[in-house]
C-alpha cells in the first residue's frame, strides 16, 4: 500500500467523487444474530462480505471497528486484515476506528501496526485518543505524515460520559476538547504550509472526532474554524442525531464533515438489495447537505482483493 498524496488531499478527492458519508463496519454480536448469520467466525465473514459488497467503492470512507474482530482472536484479526485490503482495493479510504493512545515506544508500535504501508493492518487513517496529552501522539502523527496517512483525534465525542473530561475548562478558559482541536489545527497549519498538495486541497491530514450530537440539549459547540482538517461526526442514527442535524451543528465547516453511520444502515441487512438501497439513500442525503451529487450507484457487486466481490480502484 503506497499513498499517492497526503491524506487530506486524497480524502478531499474521495468526498468530491462519492459524497461525505462514512460507513462503520461494526459486527456487533446482536447484529450478527439479527442477520441470522450466527455470532461466530463464519457469521463474521458472511456479515463483512455482504456489508462490503454494499458499501466499498460506493462511499468515500469505510470505518471498521477492530474490537468486534478482535473478540474472535487471531482468526478475527485475519478477517480484519482482509477487510482493510478489500476496502482499499475497491477505491474507498479505510479508516480504522482503533482509538489507540499511549506514550513513547507503545504509540510508535501502534503507528507501525496501523500506518506502515507494509503492515497487514495498514489503513488510510486511524482514530486516536489524545488523553495522555496531545504530544503523546507525536510518533503516530509523524508516521502518518511520512506515509500519507491520516489521524483523527478524539475531541468532543458523541457519548454523554465524555463531557466530564472533554468539557472541563483549563486556566485559559478553553475546554479540553478545544485545546485538542487547537493542537490538531496547529499540526494542519504546518502541513498546509509545507506540502503543496495539501495546500491545494485546503485540508490537512489531522482530523478530529466531534459527535454529530454536539450542541444538543443546550450544550456548547467547539470552535472548529482553525482546525483546517476533516471532522468525523459519529452519532448519526442509533445515538439520536440525524443527517439534518449536521448543518446546525457544524455550520461553516460542514464541507469538511464526514457523517458516520453504522447500525442505522446495517440494520437493513442481510438482504443485499435492501442494504444497497439504504446506502444509496444515505449517501445522497449526506451529499445533498453540501450541494454535491455523488457518482451514480453501481448495479451489482464488485470484486475484492481477497477474491470475493468488490475491486473498483486502489485508494492507496
C-alpha positions as CSV (number, residue, x, y, z in Angstrom):
1,X,0.0,0.0,0.0
2,X,1.6,3.3,-1.1
3,X,0.0,6.7,-0.7
4,X,-0.4,8.9,-3.8
5,X,-0.5,12.1,-1.8
6,X,-1.3,13.5,1.7
7,X,-4.4,12.0,3.3
8,X,-6.3,15.3,3.4
9,X,-5.9,15.7,-0.4
10,X,-7.0,12.1,-1.0
11,X,-10.0,12.5,1.3
12,X,-11.0,15.7,-0.5
13,X,-10.9,13.9,-3.8
14,X,-12.8,10.9,-2.5
15,X,-15.6,13.0,-1.0
16,X,-15.9,15.0,-4.2
17,X,-16.5,11.8,-6.1
18,X,-18.7,9.9,-3.7
19,X,-20.0,12.3,-1.1
20,X,-19.0,12.6,2.5
21,X,-20.7,9.6,4.0
22,X,-18.6,7.3,6.2
23,X,-19.9,3.8,6.9
24,X,-18.9,2.0,10.0
25,X,-18.4,-1.8,9.8
26,X,-19.3,-2.8,13.4
27,X,-20.1,-6.6,13.7
28,X,-22.0,-6.4,17.0
29,X,-23.0,-9.8,18.4
30,X,-26.6,-8.7,18.4
31,X,-26.4,-7.6,14.7
32,X,-24.9,-10.9,13.7
33,X,-27.8,-12.6,15.4
34,X,-30.3,-10.3,13.8
35,X,-28.9,-11.0,10.4
36,X,-29.2,-14.8,11.1
37,X,-25.6,-15.5,10.3
38,X,-24.5,-16.6,13.8
39,X,-22.2,-14.9,16.3
40,X,-19.1,-16.9,15.3
41,X,-16.3,-16.6,12.8
42,X,-18.3,-17.9,9.9
43,X,-21.0,-15.4,10.7
44,X,-18.5,-12.6,10.9
45,X,-17.1,-13.4,7.5
46,X,-20.6,-13.5,5.9
47,X,-21.5,-10.3,7.6
48,X,-18.5,-8.3,6.5
49,X,-18.6,-9.7,2.9
50,X,-22.2,-8.6,2.5
51,X,-21.6,-5.2,4.0
52,X,-18.5,-4.6,1.9
53,X,-20.4,-5.6,-1.3
54,X,-22.9,-2.9,-0.5
55,X,-20.6,0.0,0.5
56,X,-17.0,-0.4,-0.5
57,X,-16.2,1.8,-3.5
58,X,-19.6,3.5,-3.3
59,X,-18.8,5.7,-0.2
60,X,-15.7,7.8,0.4
61,X,-14.7,6.2,3.7
62,X,-15.4,2.8,5.3
63,X,-14.6,2.6,9.1
64,X,-14.1,-0.9,10.6
65,X,-14.1,-1.1,14.4
66,X,-11.4,-3.6,15.3
67,X,-12.8,-4.6,18.7
68,X,-15.6,-6.5,17.0
69,X,-13.0,-8.5,15.1
70,X,-10.5,-9.0,18.0
71,X,-13.1,-10.8,20.1
72,X,-12.7,-13.7,17.7
73,X,-9.0,-13.8,18.4
74,X,-6.3,-14.3,15.7
75,X,-8.8,-15.5,13.2
76,X,-11.0,-12.4,13.6
77,X,-7.9,-10.2,13.2
78,X,-7.2,-12.1,9.9
79,X,-10.7,-11.2,8.7
80,X,-9.9,-7.6,9.6
81,X,-6.7,-7.7,7.5
82,X,-8.8,-8.8,4.5
83,X,-11.4,-6.2,5.2
84,X,-8.8,-3.4,5.2
85,X,-7.3,-4.7,2.0
86,X,-10.7,-5.0,0.3
87,X,-11.8,-1.5,1.2
88,X,-8.8,0.0,-0.4
89,X,-8.9,-2.3,-3.4
90,X,-12.5,-1.1,-4.0
91,X,-11.3,2.5,-4.1
92,X,-12.7,3.7,-0.7
93,X,-10.5,5.0,2.1
94,X,-10.1,2.7,5.1
95,X,-10.4,4.4,8.5
96,X,-9.5,2.0,11.3
97,X,-11.5,3.1,14.4
98,X,-8.9,1.8,16.9
99,X,-9.0,4.9,19.3
100,X,-5.5,4.0,20.4
101,X,-3.4,6.1,22.7
102,X,-0.3,5.6,24.8
103,X,3.2,7.0,25.1
104,X,6.6,6.6,23.6
105,X,7.5,3.3,22.1
106,X,4.0,1.9,22.5
107,X,2.5,4.7,20.3
108,X,5.3,4.1,17.8
109,X,4.3,0.4,17.8
110,X,0.7,1.4,17.1
111,X,1.9,3.6,14.3
112,X,3.8,0.7,12.8
113,X,0.8,-1.6,13.1
114,X,-1.8,0.7,11.5
115,X,0.1,3.2,9.4
116,X,3.1,1.4,8.0
117,X,2.3,0.5,4.4
118,X,4.0,-2.9,4.8
119,X,1.7,-3.9,7.7
120,X,-1.2,-6.3,7.0
121,X,-3.3,-4.0,9.3
122,X,-2.4,-0.8,7.4
123,X,-5.2,1.7,6.9
124,X,-5.5,5.1,5.2
125,X,-6.3,6.7,8.6
126,X,-6.7,5.8,12.3
127,X,-8.6,7.2,15.2
128,X,-6.5,8.0,18.3
129,X,-7.0,9.1,21.9
130,X,-5.0,12.2,22.9
131,X,-6.0,11.9,26.6
132,X,-2.4,11.1,27.7
133,X,-1.6,14.6,26.3
134,X,-1.7,15.6,22.7
135,X,2.1,15.4,22.5
136,X,2.0,11.7,23.4
137,X,0.7,11.1,19.8
138,X,3.8,12.6,18.2
139,X,5.1,9.2,16.9
140,X,1.7,8.4,15.4
141,X,1.4,11.9,13.8
142,X,5.0,11.6,12.4
143,X,4.3,8.2,10.9
144,X,1.1,9.4,9.3
145,X,2.9,12.4,7.7
146,X,5.6,10.1,6.4
147,X,3.2,7.6,4.9
148,X,0.5,9.9,3.6
149,X,-2.0,8.7,6.2
150,X,-4.4,10.5,8.5
151,X,-5.1,10.6,12.2
152,X,-8.4,11.5,13.7
153,X,-8.0,12.6,17.4
154,X,-10.9,12.3,19.8
155,X,-12.1,15.7,20.8
156,X,-15.8,16.0,21.7
157,X,-17.3,12.6,21.3
158,X,-20.9,11.6,21.0
159,X,-21.1,9.6,24.2
160,X,-22.5,11.6,27.1
161,X,-19.9,10.3,29.6
162,X,-17.2,12.1,27.6
163,X,-18.3,15.5,28.7
164,X,-16.9,15.3,32.2
165,X,-13.4,15.3,30.8
166,X,-13.8,16.9,27.4
167,X,-15.8,19.9,28.6
168,X,-13.6,20.6,31.6
169,X,-12.1,24.1,31.3
170,X,-8.4,24.9,31.9
171,X,-6.8,28.1,33.3
172,X,-7.1,29.9,30.0
173,X,-10.9,29.2,29.8
174,X,-10.6,26.7,26.9
175,X,-12.1,23.3,27.3
176,X,-10.0,20.2,27.0
177,X,-11.8,19.5,23.7
178,X,-11.0,22.9,22.4
179,X,-7.3,22.6,23.3
180,X,-7.2,19.3,21.4
181,X,-8.8,20.9,18.4
182,X,-6.4,23.8,18.5
183,X,-3.4,21.4,18.7
184,X,-4.7,19.5,15.7
185,X,-5.2,22.8,13.9
186,X,-1.6,23.7,14.5
187,X,-0.5,20.4,13.0
188,X,-2.6,21.0,9.9
189,X,-1.3,24.6,9.6
190,X,2.3,23.2,9.5
191,X,1.3,20.6,6.8
192,X,-0.5,23.1,4.7
193,X,2.4,25.4,4.7
194,X,4.9,22.7,3.8
195,X,3.1,20.5,1.4
196,X,1.8,21.9,-1.9
197,X,-0.6,19.1,-2.5
198,X,-2.2,19.6,0.9
199,X,-2.3,23.3,0.3
200,X,-4.1,22.9,-3.0
201,X,-6.7,20.6,-1.3
202,X,-7.1,23.1,1.6
203,X,-7.4,20.2,4.0
204,X,-4.9,18.9,6.5
205,X,-4.4,15.3,7.4
206,X,-5.1,15.5,11.2
207,X,-8.8,15.2,11.7
208,X,-11.0,15.4,14.8
209,X,-13.8,13.3,16.2
210,X,-16.7,15.6,17.1
211,X,-20.0,13.9,17.7
212,X,-23.0,14.8,15.5
213,X,-24.9,15.3,18.8
214,X,-22.8,18.3,19.7
215,X,-24.8,21.3,20.8
216,X,-27.9,19.4,21.5
217,X,-29.8,19.9,24.8
218,X,-28.1,23.3,25.2
219,X,-24.5,22.1,25.1
220,X,-21.8,24.4,23.8
221,X,-20.3,23.9,20.3
222,X,-16.5,24.0,19.9
223,X,-14.7,26.4,17.6
224,X,-13.7,24.4,14.5
225,X,-12.6,27.4,12.4
226,X,-8.9,26.8,13.0
227,X,-8.9,23.1,12.5
228,X,-8.5,23.1,8.7
229,X,-8.8,19.3,8.8
230,X,-11.6,16.7,8.4
231,X,-14.2,16.2,11.1
232,X,-15.5,12.7,11.8
233,X,-19.0,13.0,13.2
234,X,-20.3,9.8,14.8
235,X,-23.7,9.6,16.4
236,X,-25.9,9.6,13.3
237,X,-28.7,7.1,13.7
238,X,-28.5,4.8,16.7
239,X,-27.2,7.6,19.0
240,X,-30.0,10.0,18.1
241,X,-28.6,12.5,15.6
242,X,-29.8,12.8,12.0
243,X,-28.1,14.0,8.9
244,X,-30.4,17.0,9.0
245,X,-28.8,18.0,12.4
246,X,-25.3,18.4,10.8
247,X,-25.9,21.9,9.3
248,X,-26.8,23.4,12.7
249,X,-24.0,21.5,14.5
250,X,-21.1,22.3,12.2
251,X,-22.1,25.5,10.2
252,X,-19.3,26.8,8.0
253,X,-17.1,23.7,8.3
254,X,-19.8,21.3,7.1
255,X,-18.0,20.6,3.8
256,X,-15.2,19.1,5.9
257,X,-17.5,16.8,7.9
258,X,-17.8,13.1,7.5
259,X,-21.1,11.9,9.0
260,X,-20.6,8.4,10.3
261,X,-23.4,5.8,10.3
262,X,-23.2,2.2,11.2
263,X,-26.1,0.4,12.9
264,X,-28.8,2.6,11.4
265,X,-27.5,1.4,8.0
266,X,-26.5,-2.2,8.7
267,X,-29.9,-3.0,10.2
268,X,-31.2,-3.1,6.6
269,X,-29.2,-6.3,6.0
270,X,-28.7,-9.1,5.3
271,X,-30.7,-8.7,2.1
272,X,-28.2,-7.1,-0.3
273,X,-30.8,-5.2,-2.3
274,X,-32.2,-3.5,0.8
275,X,-28.7,-2.8,2.1
276,X,-27.6,-1.2,-1.1
277,X,-30.8,0.8,-1.3
278,X,-30.2,2.2,2.2
279,X,-26.6,3.1,1.3
280,X,-27.7,4.9,-1.9
281,X,-30.3,6.9,0.0
282,X,-28.0,7.9,2.9
283,X,-25.1,8.9,0.7
284,X,-27.3,11.0,-1.5
285,X,-28.8,12.7,1.6
286,X,-25.3,13.3,3.0
287,X,-24.0,14.7,-0.3
288,X,-27.0,17.0,-0.7
289,X,-26.1,18.7,2.6
290,X,-23.0,20.2,0.9
291,X,-24.6,20.6,-2.5
292,X,-23.0,17.5,-4.1
293,X,-24.3,14.9,-6.4
294,X,-22.4,11.7,-5.8
295,X,-21.4,9.4,-8.7
296,X,-24.2,7.1,-9.8
297,X,-24.7,3.9,-7.9
298,X,-23.4,0.7,-9.4
299,X,-25.8,-2.1,-10.4
300,X,-24.1,-5.0,-8.8
301,X,-21.3,-6.1,-6.5
302,X,-17.7,-5.7,-7.5
303,X,-14.7,-7.9,-6.6
304,X,-12.4,-7.7,-3.6
305,X,-8.7,-8.1,-3.3
306,X,-9.2,-11.3,-1.4
307,X,-11.2,-12.9,-4.1
308,X,-14.9,-12.2,-3.2
309,X,-17.0,-9.5,-4.7
310,X,-15.8,-5.7,-4.7
311,X,-12.4,-4.0,-7.0
312,X,-13.1,-0.6,-8.3
313,X,-9.8,1.3,-7.9
314,X,-7.0,1.4,-5.5
315,X,-7.2,4.2,-3.0
316,X,-3.7,3.9,-1.7
